[in-house]
Amino acid sequence: MLVHEFLEQSAEKFPAKGALVCEGGRFTFNELEASANRLAHCLLDAGLNKQDRVAVFLEPCPEAVVLIFGALKAGCVFVVINPQVKSKKLAYILNDCQVRCLVTDAGHLKDVSSLLTASPHLKLIIISDFEQGQVDRSSSRGSRLVSYHELMRSFPPHRPPLSCIDIDLASLIYTSGSTGIPKGVMLTHLNMVTAAESIIGYLENTPDDIIMNVLPLSFDYGLYQVLMAFRFGGTVILEKSFLFPYRTIDLMIKEKVTGFPIVPAMAAVLFTMKNLNELDFSNLRYITSTGQALPPVTIDRLRNLFPRAKIYSMYGLTECKRVSYLLREEIDKRPLSVGKAIPNTEAFIVDKKGKKVQRPGTVGELVVRGSHGMKGYWNLPKDTQKALKPGFLPYEKILYTGDLFKLDEEGFLYFVSRKDDLIKVGAGRVSPREVENTLLEMDDITEAAVIGVDHKILGQAVKAFVVLRKGSAATAEDVLKHCASRLENFMVPRHIEFRQSLPKSAHGKIDKKGLK
């Protein structure tokens, strides 16, 4: 199966069923299928070839979804760029993967125009609001400007000829690199189909599911909400962000949402909202969180707010989308775990010599084996070689995640830290996540982040940034006492800094680089 066949098959099974709800209106599978076909014909007519890169630089909207599937139907590779990205990073992405077509709006075109002379591969720019926005044609710098709505009227709605197989690239997803240079994760149709179907399986999704997605489509967690919903014939609601949480909650109730993917920072916002316990969330079937295990206190609070929802604590990374999940039956027994490998995946821990770790509690690097593992990083062979190494069988390469994990006696996985995140305090090693979980057990604290700072004697010391609950009078001494009663001495923060809020990345995660 190919990724765009998710839409095609749902359009055949449920042509008149609502597939997408957003500010732009409501769209059926049949309507989105016809629009994606028209866009594919436009790309082919413009001379784009198989595996050319097509970028979308838009807020979450119907046009962005149509672009993703239309690009795939034309045999191209889609690249979703966060609309908040600054010009330097945008220019790097456009040039790094030699984008041939860009879909954006009139407002963002102004930001892009100064970069176009340095983007010689860009030949076609599709403007989503050409008729409504004030478009300066001279800003295209030689690239052909096309109105999205005009091309919808000009090209046929039937499917173009199939031109790809499942080992061809489907997407490039750019992530932040440790050197500050964005890395384009290369994902094939096979990679993405494998990941989507595995996740759908353990979430037990059906066509009756309605997913609320406030996550950006440039974030694989947000992107897959659309892909998966189109695979199982469900409905996805696209919101631009979680900046207006009461609007999101009202929409969840009105639309009878059954699935709600979140990140921990969103949970912190939910806990500050008033009267949520009085609202009807009886349709909400599940809540998911990925990246790292949800702190136990967060799980308890989510259960109080959404007592009927199953909570899935998961771990994943863009390079393979998802690695593990914790069965809902296990979350009380081992709330700090991120579970075991997802279906059709092997995950294990290796030591510094690359040998599998067998002893429970031993920390090592997590390694993933499965057909959802990326092909590599675009134009970065050295980084690719570091991440994809020869496996234990002569014909394979497996993904080294760069994350430190440990196992318990029953084989459940526990995230420790990124390899480069461990704080070295004297002879001890501190996992920031362990300290953050401890801080969040304090009722006065709604958000916490821990980093290492220089120390003349110890090498590094632990510094904690915390956000207090409104009305709290907790002091730094109170926080330190709380930590000292629960942590080993070398793990207790030496510095406490109170903040009104913590900096967030475009994906809603706490930005520790911003704190540093």
C-alpha positions in Angstrom: 0.0 0.0 0.0 1.0 3.6 -0.7 0.3 6.5 1.7 -2.1 8.3 -0.7 -4.1 5.2 -1.0 -5.3 5.9 2.5 -7.4 8.7 1.0 -8.3 6.8 -2.1 -9.7 3.7 -0.3 -11.7 5.7 2.2 -13.1 7.8 -0.6 -14.3 4.6 -2.2 -15.7 3.1 1.0 -17.1 6.3 2.6 -17.4 8.9 -0.2 -19.9 11.2 1.6 -18.5 10.8 5.1 -16.9 13.8 6.8 -13.2 13.4 6.7 -11.9 16.9 7.8 -13.3 19.6 10.0 -11.5 23.0 10.3 -12.0 26.7 10.0 -12.3 26.3 6.2 -15.4 24.2 6.6 -16.2 20.5 6.4 -14.9 18.2 3.7 -15.9 14.7 2.7 -13.4 12.0 1.6 -14.8 12.3 -1.9 -14.2 16.1 -2.0 -10.6 15.8 -0.7 -9.9 13.0 -3.1 -11.0 15.1 -6.1 -9.0 18.1 -4.9 -5.9 16.0 -4.4 -6.2 14.6 -7.9 -6.6 18.1 -9.4 -3.4 19.2 -7.5 -1.5 16.2 -8.7 -2.4 17.0 -12.4 -1.3 20.6 -11.8 2.1 19.4 -10.5 2.6 17.0 -13.5 1.5 19.7 -15.9 4.1 22.0 -14.4 6.8 19.5 -15.3 7.5 18.0 -11.8 9.1 14.6 -11.9 8.9 11.5 -9.8 10.4 12.2 -6.3 10.7 15.9 -6.7 10.1 17.7 -3.4 6.9 19.7 -2.8 6.7 21.9 0.3 3.7 23.2 2.2 4.3 26.4 4.2 0.8 27.0 5.7 -1.1 26.9 8.9 -3.1 23.6 9.3 -5.9 24.0 6.7 -7.7 22.0 4.0 -5.2 23.2 1.4 -2.3 21.7 3.4 -4.0 18.3 3.6 -4.8 18.4 -0.1 -1.2 19.3 -0.9 0.1 16.3 1.0 -2.0 13.7 -0.8 -1.8 15.5 -4.2 2.0 15.6 -4.1 2.1 11.8 -3.3 -0.4 11.1 -6.2 2.0 12.9 -8.5 4.8 10.7 -7.3 6.5 13.5 -5.4 7.8 13.9 -1.9 6.0 16.2 0.5 7.8 18.5 3.0 5.6 20.2 5.6 7.4 23.3 7.0 6.2 24.9 10.2 4.6 28.2 9.3 6.4 29.9 12.3 9.9 29.0 11.0 12.2 31.9 10.5 13.7 32.9 7.1 17.2 31.4 7.7 15.9 28.0 8.5 13.3 28.2 5.8 16.0 29.1 3.2 18.1 26.1 4.4 15.2 23.6 4.0 14.2 24.9 0.5 17.7 24.6 -0.7 18.8 21.5 1.1 16.1 19.3 -0.5 15.8 21.4 -3.7 12.1 22.1 -3.4 10.5 22.4 -6.8 7.0 23.6 -5.7 5.9 25.6 -2.7 2.3 26.0 -1.5 1.8 29.0 0.8 -0.5 32.0 1.3 -0.2 35.7 0.4 1.1 36.6 3.9 3.8 34.1 3.9 4.8 34.8 0.3 6.1 38.1 1.5 8.4 36.3 3.9 9.5 33.9 1.2 10.1 36.3 -1.6 13.5 37.5 -0.3 14.7 33.9 -0.4 13.7 33.0 -3.9 16.7 34.3 -5.7 18.8 31.8 -3.6 16.3 29.0 -4.4 17.0 28.2 -8.1 15.2 24.9 -8.0 11.9 26.4 -7.1 9.7 26.7 -10.2 6.1 26.8 -9.0 4.4 28.6 -6.2 0.8 27.9 -5.4 -1.0 30.6 -3.4 -3.9 29.3 -1.3 -5.6 32.7 -0.9 -4.6 34.3 -4.2 -8.0 35.9 -4.7 -8.4 37.2 -1.1 -4.8 38.2 -0.4 -2.7 41.0 -1.9 -0.3 39.1 -4.1 2.7 40.9 -5.5 3.5 39.0 -8.7 7.0 40.5 -8.8 7.8 38.8 -5.5 7.9 35.4 -7.2 11.4 36.2 -8.6 10.9 34.1 -11.7 8.9 31.3 -10.2 5.5 30.7 -11.7 2.6 31.9 -9.4 -0.6 29.9 -9.5 -3.9 30.4 -7.6 -4.9 27.3 -5.7 -8.6 27.9 -6.4 -7.9 28.5 -10.1 -6.1 25.2 -10.5 -9.0 23.5 -8.7 -11.2 24.7 -11.6 -8.6 24.0 -14.3 -7.6 20.4 -13.8 -9.6 17.1 -13.8 -10.7 15.3 -10.7 -9.7 11.8 -11.8 -6.6 10.0 -10.5 -3.3 10.4 -12.4 -1.4 7.2 -13.3 0.3 5.4 -10.5 4.0 6.2 -10.5 5.5 5.0 -7.2 6.2 1.8 -5.3 6.4 1.5 -1.5 10.2 1.9 -1.3 10.0 5.3 -2.8 10.2 8.4 -0.6 6.9 9.8 0.6 8.1 12.6 3.0 11.0 14.5 4.4 10.4 15.7 7.9 12.9 18.2 9.2 13.9 17.9 12.8 16.3 20.0 15.0 19.8 18.7 14.8 22.3 18.6 17.7 24.6 20.9 15.7 21.7 23.4 15.0 21.4 22.4 11.4 17.9 20.9 10.6 18.0 17.2 9.5 15.6 15.9 6.9 14.4 12.5 7.9 13.7 10.4 4.8 10.6 8.3 5.1 9.3 5.9 2.4 5.8 4.9 1.8 6.6 1.6 3.4 7.9 3.4 6.5 4.8 5.5 6.9 2.3 2.8 6.1 3.9 0.4 8.6 3.9 2.9 11.4 0.4 4.1 10.8 -1.1 0.6 10.6 0.7 -0.5 13.8 -0.5 2.5 15.8 -4.1 2.1 14.5 -4.0 -1.5 15.6 -3.2 -0.9 19.2 -5.4 2.2 19.5 -8.2 0.0 18.1 -9.3 2.8 15.8 -12.6 2.5 13.8 -14.4 4.7 11.3 -16.4 6.0 14.2 -13.4 7.7 15.7 -13.2 11.5 15.6 -9.7 12.9 16.4 -9.0 16.4 17.8 -5.6 17.5 16.4 -4.1 20.8 17.7 -0.6 19.7 16.8 1.2 21.2 13.8 1.4 19.1 10.6 5.2 19.7 10.5 5.4 17.6 13.7 5.1 13.9 12.9 2.7 13.4 15.8 0.3 15.9 14.3 0.8 14.7 10.7 0.0 11.1 11.5 -3.3 12.1 13.1 -4.5 13.0 9.6 -2.8 10.0 7.8 -4.2 7.5 10.3 -7.7 8.9 10.3 -7.8 8.7 6.5 -6.5 5.1 6.7 -9.3 3.9 8.9 -12.0 6.2 7.6 -12.4 8.4 10.6 -12.7 12.1 11.0 -10.0 14.6 12.0 -10.5 18.1 13.4 -7.7 20.5 12.6 -7.1 23.3 15.0 -4.2 25.7 14.4 -2.9 25.4 18.0 -3.8 25.1 21.6 -3.6 28.8 22.2 -7.3 29.0 22.9 -7.9 25.9 25.0 -11.6 26.7 25.9 -12.4 26.9 22.2 -10.8 23.5 21.7 -12.7 22.0 24.6 -16.0 23.4 23.3 -15.3 21.9 19.9 -14.4 18.5 21.4 -17.8 18.4 23.1 -19.7 19.7 20.2 -18.1 17.3 17.7 -18.2 14.3 20.1 -14.4 13.8 19.9 -13.2 10.3 20.7 -9.4 10.7 20.4 -7.2 13.5 21.8 -3.4 13.4 21.2 -1.5 15.7 23.6 2.0 16.6 24.7 2.8 17.2 28.5 2.7 21.0 28.1 -0.9 20.7 26.9 -1.7 18.7 30.0 -0.3 21.5 32.1 -2.7 23.9 30.4 -5.7 21.6 30.9 -5.0 21.5 34.7 -5.3 25.3 35.0 -8.8 25.4 33.3 -11.8 25.8 35.4 -14.9 23.6 35.6 -13.7 20.9 33.2 -15.0 18.3 35.6 -18.5 19.6 35.0 -18.4 19.0 31.2 -19.5 16.0 29.3 -16.6 14.1 27.9 -18.4 10.8 27.7 -17.4 10.3 24.0 -13.7 10.7 24.6 -12.4 7.2 24.2 -8.6 7.7 24.5 -5.8 10.2 25.2 -2.3 9.7 23.8 1.0 11.2 24.7 4.4 10.4 23.1 8.1 11.3 23.5 8.5 10.3 27.1 6.4 8.7 29.8 3.8 10.9 31.3 4.6 11.7 35.0 2.3 9.7 37.3 0.9 12.9 38.8 -0.1 13.9 35.2 -1.8 10.6 34.6 -3.8 10.9 37.8 -4.9 14.4 37.0 -5.9 13.4 33.4 -8.0 10.6 34.8 -9.8 13.0 37.2 -10.7 15.3 34.3 -11.5 12.5 31.7 -12.5 9.5 33.8 -13.8 7.4 30.8 -10.8 8.0 28.5 -8.0 5.3 28.2 -4.6 6.9 28.5 -1.8 5.7 26.3 1.8 6.6 27.3 4.1 6.2 24.3 7.6 6.8 23.1 8.7 7.6 19.6 11.0 9.7 17.5 10.7 11.1 14.0 13.2 8.6 12.6 10.7 5.7 13.0 7.6 7.5 14.2 6.7 5.2 17.1 8.7 2.6 19.1 6.6 1.6 22.1 3.4 2.0 24.0 2.1 1.1 27.5 -1.0 -1.1 27.6 -3.7 0.7 29.5 -3.9 -2.3 31.8 -0.2 -1.7 32.9 -0.3 2.0 33.5 -1.1 1.6 37.2 1.6 -1.0 37.8 4.4 0.9 36.1 3.4 4.5 35.3 6.9 5.6 34.5 7.3 3.0 31.7 6.7 3.7 28.0 5.8 0.0 27.6 7.0 -2.5 25.1 7.6 -2.4 21.3 4.6 -1.6 19.1 3.3 -4.4 16.8 5.8 -5.5 14.0 8.7 -3.9 15.8 11.7 -5.0 17.9 13.2 -2.7 20.5 16.2 -3.6 22.7 19.0 -1.9 24.6 22.7 -2.2 23.9 25.8 -1.3 25.9 28.7 0.8 24.7 30.1 -2.2 22.8 26.9 -2.8 20.9 25.9 -5.9 22.8 22.3 -6.5 24.0 21.7 -5.6 27.6 19.9 -8.4 29.5 20.2 -7.3 33.2 17.2 -5.3 34.4 18.0 -1.8 35.4 21.2 -1.5 33.3 21.2 1.7 31.2 22.1 1.6 27.6 21.1 3.0 24.2 17.7 2.0 22.7 17.9 0.3 19.3 14.9 -0.2 17.0 14.4 -2.8 14.3 11.5 -2.6 11.9 10.3 -1.6 8.4 9.2 1.9 9.8 12.8 2.9 10.3 13.9 5.9 8.2 16.1 5.6 5.1 18.5 8.1 6.5 19.0 11.9 6.8 18.9 13.8 3.5 22.3 15.0 2.4 23.9 14.0 5.7 25.7 10.7 5.1 27.8 10.9 8.3 24.7 11.5 10.5 23.0 8.7 8.7 25.9 6.3 9.3 25.8 7.2 13.0 22.1 6.5 13.3 21.7 3.4 11.0 24.3 0.8 11.8 24.7 -2.9 10.8 22.4 -5.1 12.7 22.8 -8.6 14.1 21.8 -10.2 10.8 24.1 -9.8 7.8 21.6 -8.1 5.5 20.2 -5.3 7.8 20.8 -1.9 9.3 19.0 -0.9 12.5 18.2 2.4 14.1 20.3 3.7 17.0 18.0 6.2 18.7 20.5 8.2 20.8 18.2 7.8 23.8 19.2 6.0 27.0 16.8 3.4 28.4 16.6 0.6 30.9 14.4 -2.5 31.3 12.6 -3.9 34.3 12.3 -7.5 35.2 9.4 -8.1 32.8 11.0 -6.4 29.8 9.2 -3.0 30.0 11.1 0.0 28.8 11.9 3.1 30.8 13.3 6.3 29.3 16.3 7.7 31.1 17.5 10.6 29.0 19.0 11.6 25.7 22.6 10.5 25.6 23.8 14.1 25.6 21.2 15.2 28.3 22.5 13.3 31.3 23.8 15.8 33.9 27.2 14.7 35.3 27.3 15.8 39.0 30.6 14.7 40.4 30.7 10.9 40.0 26.9 10.7 39.7 24.7 10.9 36.6 21.3 12.6 36.8 18.4 12.0 34.5 16.6 15.3 34.1 13.3 13.4 33.6 13.5 11.8 37.0 14.0 15.2 38.7 11.2 16.7 36.6 8.8 13.9 37.6 9.6 14.5 41.2 9.0 18.3 40.9 5.7 17.7 39.3 4.6 15.6 42.2 4.4 18.8 44.2 0.9 20.2 44.0 2.1 23.8 43.7 4.1 23.1 40.5 2.3 22.9 37.1 5.4 22.8 34.8 9.1 21.9 35.4 12.3 21.6 33.4 15.7 20.6 34.5 19.1 21.3 32.9 22.8 21.1 33.9 24.8 24.2 34.7 28.5 24.6 35.2 29.9 24.0 38.7 33.5 24.7 39.7 33.9 21.6 41.9 31.3 19.1 40.7 31.6 19.8 36.9 27.8 20.3 36.7 25.0 21.1 39.0 21.2 20.6 38.6 19.1 23.7 37.9 15.3 23.5 37.9 12.9 25.9 36.2 9.4 25.7 37.7 6.0 27.3 37.0 3.8 27.6 40.1 0.1 27.1 40.2 -1.9 30.3 40.3 -2.2 31.5 43.9 0.7 29.4 45.2 3.0 30.9 47.7 5.6 28.1 47.5 9.2 29.2 47.9 12.5 27.8 46.6 13.1 26.3 50.1 9.7 24.5 49.9 10.7 23.1 46.5 14.1 21.9 47.7 12.6 20.2 50.8 10.2 18.4 48.5 13.1 17.2 46.3 15.4 16.3 49.2 12.7 14.0 50.7 12.5 12.0 47.4 15.8 12.2 45.6 19.4 11.3 46.3 21.5 14.2 47.5 23.4 14.7 44.3 20.1 14.8 42.3 18.5 17.6 44.3 18.6 20.9 42.4 21.1 23.4 43.6 19.3 26.2 41.8 15.6 27.0 41.5 14.3 29.6 39.1 10.6 30.5 39.1 9.1 31.4 35.7 5.6 32.6 34.6 5.9 30.2 31.8 8.5 28.0 30.1 9.6 28.5 26.5 8.0 26.0 24.0 9.0 24.7 20.7 6.7 25.0 17.7 5.5 21.4 18.6 4.5 22.4 22.1 7.4 20.8 23.9 9.5 22.6 26.5 12.5 24.2 24.7 15.5 23.5 27.0 17.8 25.1 24.6 15.9 28.3 25.2 16.4 27.9 28.9 20.1 27.3 28.5 
